[in-house]
Amino acid sequence: SFGTACIKAELKIICNKELLNTIHDRWIISENICYNLPPINTIYQGQYAEIKPTKNSPPFENWWTNSHDILLEWEEIKKHLVEKNNYK
């Protein structure tokens, strides 16, 4: 389990439209490695794609600082979703 392996998982959501407009790819970022991911629609459609490590270093700290914790800040995230008519 995550707890016994000393693994901590966190998930944040970026709601800032200006910041979102600067991001195209999807990423899995850890302390020691970074992966570039294909769009989720590509995976859903069964198209061939790769999840591969990259040496590129996206501005993770900026993204993390300017995002909302999905558990602790859900009401703020929901407010943004309601404004975009993506949540009822």
N, C-alpha and C positions, 0 to 999 in steps of 0.2 A: 504494500500500500504506500501511498505518498508519504504518510506520516512517519512510518517506520524507516523509509528510505531518505528521510530529511529533504524531501522535495517540496518546494513551495510553488504553487501555481497562482498567478494573478491574471485577471482579464480586465482591460480598460477599453472604453469606447471613445473614439474621437468624434465630437459633435461640431467642432468648429469648421465651417464650410471652407474658409480660406485655407486652413491647414489641410483639409481633405483634398482640395484641388491640387495640392502639391504632391500627392501620393498616388502612384499608379499600381505598383506591384503589391503583393501580399508577402508578409515576412514572418518567419519564426526566428526570434532573436534570443540568444542566450549569452552568458558571459564569455563562452569560448568559441562559439560558432554561430553563423548566421545562414539561414536558408531562404532562398527565393522560391515562392510558391506560384503555381498557375492560378488563374481566376477560378473561383468555385464553379461557375457555369461550365467551364471546360471539363472539370471533373464529373459534374452531373451528366453531361452529354456523352461521357465515355470516350472523349477524344484523348489522343495520346499527348501526354505532357510530362514534364519532369519536375520533381522537387529536388533542387540541387543546392549544395553549399555555394556560397558566394564570398568573395573577398571584399565586396562592397560593404561599406559601413553606413547605413542610413542614419539620420539624426534621431536615434532612438530616444535620448534624454528629452529632447524637445517634444517629441510625440507623447512620451509618457507623462511629462509635466502638464501638457495641455490636453489631457484626456480625463475621463471620469471612470472611477471604479464601478464595475457593473453591480456589485452588491451594496457597497456603501453609498453610492450616489445614484441609485436607480431613479429616484424621483426627478433628478436633473436630466438624466438621459430621456426619461419618458416625456418630459416637457418638450425637448427638442423633437422627439418623434411625433408628438401631437401637432406641433407647429408645421411639420412636413406632411401631415395627414397619413403617417405610416403607423399610427397606433390609435386604437379606439378604446 
